[in-house]
Amino acid sequence: MWGRQTLLCVTLVFLALVTQQSFLARLGIPGATPDLLLVTVIALAFAYGPLTGAVVGFGAGMALDFAPSTVGPIGLVALIFMVMGFVSGAAVDPRDRNPPVLIGIIALNCGAFVIAFAAVNSLLGDNRVDWEQAPSLVLTATLYGALLGLAVVPAVSLLVGKITPEASP
């Protein structure tokens, strides 16, 4: 089970990272960039629980931190993704998965990521943080996260059920 679970998580994180960096970042839509990688981490945390959510979140965050277009200190995104993966996995009982609640958790996490990233960057002395744009970025990140969650959560649940049926509720 661990081998298949690890392979599935690594594959989904890789596909989400490549799609986000090569396609979603270049769409030119207003506001924040849709965060497919964070939505994928949260969907995997819903499927496998808080420990896997934290590990996948850390790995995905480090992959994003080392991506060429990322600005800011190395490890910051990994830390935030790790916390969000753990909290999301712990917030939902795998046997009692209500889709509106799952989408709400994803949307709140996407909005919270914008705030957490800006707050920690401000604390570290980054002058590029513009707090006047924060409300619109939080709103668009929340909206895009909810829309991505509508597609990603069912797809991840289906893949988890097919590839690692012993982990499915």
SVG drawing of the C-alpha trace seen along z (x, -y; Angstrom):
<svg xmlns="http://www.w3.org/2000/svg" viewBox="-22 -50 37 53">
<polyline fill="none" stroke="black" stroke-width="0.4" points="0.0,0.0 2.7,-2.5 4.4,-2.1 1.3,-2.7 0.2,-5.5 3.6,-7.3 3.6,-6.8 0.1,-8.3 1.0,-11.3 4.2,-12.1 2.5,-11.7 -0.4,-14.0 1.9,-16.6 4.1,-16.6 1.2,-16.9 -0.3,-19.7 3.0,-21.6 3.7,-21.4 0.1,-22.4 0.1,-25.3 3.5,-26.6 3.2,-26.1 -0.5,-26.8 -2.4,-28.4 0.2,-31.0 0.1,-32.2 -3.7,-32.4 -3.8,-36.1 -7.0,-35.9 -7.6,-38.7 -6.4,-38.4 -4.5,-35.5 -3.1,-32.6 -5.3,-29.5 -3.4,-27.3 -3.9,-23.8 -1.0,-22.4 -2.5,-23.5 -5.9,-22.1 -4.2,-18.8 -2.4,-18.6 -5.7,-19.2 -7.5,-16.6 -4.8,-14.1 -5.0,-15.0 -8.8,-14.4 -8.2,-11.0 -5.2,-9.8 -5.4,-11.8 -3.4,-14.4 0.1,-12.7 0.1,-12.1 -1.3,-15.6 1.6,-17.1 4.2,-15.1 2.7,-15.7 2.3,-19.4 5.9,-19.7 7.1,-18.0 4.8,-19.9 5.8,-23.2 9.5,-22.5 9.0,-21.6 7.2,-24.9 9.8,-26.8 12.5,-25.5 10.4,-26.3 12.1,-29.0 9.3,-31.6 9.0,-31.5 10.1,-34.5 10.6,-34.6 12.6,-32.5 13.0,-28.9 10.9,-26.7 8.1,-29.3 5.6,-27.7 6.6,-24.3 5.9,-25.3 2.5,-26.7 1.5,-23.8 2.6,-21.4 0.4,-23.1 -2.6,-23.3 -2.2,-19.7 -2.2,-18.5 -5.1,-20.7 -7.2,-19.8 -6.6,-16.1 -7.4,-16.4 -10.5,-18.5 -12.4,-15.8 -13.3,-12.3 -12.7,-10.1 -15.9,-8.2 -18.1,-11.4 -17.1,-13.4 -19.7,-16.1 -18.8,-17.7 -19.9,-21.3 -17.8,-21.1 -14.8,-19.8 -15.0,-22.6 -15.4,-25.1 -12.3,-23.9 -10.4,-24.1 -11.6,-27.6 -10.7,-28.8 -7.3,-27.3 -6.6,-29.0 -7.6,-32.3 -5.6,-31.7 -2.5,-30.8 -2.5,-34.3 -2.7,-35.9 -0.2,-33.6 2.3,-34.0 2.0,-37.8 2.1,-38.0 5.3,-35.9 7.0,-37.7 6.2,-41.0 7.6,-39.8 10.7,-38.8 11.1,-42.3 9.9,-41.8 9.0,-45.3 7.1,-43.8 4.0,-42.9 1.1,-45.2 -1.6,-45.0 -3.9,-47.1 -4.2,-44.3 -4.6,-41.6 -8.5,-41.6 -8.9,-41.1 -6.2,-38.5 -7.8,-36.6 -11.2,-36.8 -10.0,-35.5 -7.8,-32.8 -10.8,-31.6 -13.0,-31.6 -10.5,-29.8 -9.8,-27.3 -13.4,-26.4 -13.8,-26.0 -10.7,-23.8 -11.8,-21.8 -15.0,-20.9 -12.9,-19.0 -9.9,-17.9 -11.5,-16.3 -13.7,-13.9 -10.8,-13.0 -8.4,-12.4 -11.1,-10.4 -11.6,-8.2 -7.9,-7.6 -7.4,-6.8 -10.3,-4.3 -8.8,-2.6 -5.1,-2.6 -5.2,-2.2 -8.6,-0.7 -7.5,0.3 -7.1,-3.4 -10.6,-4.4 -13.3,-4.8"/>
</svg>
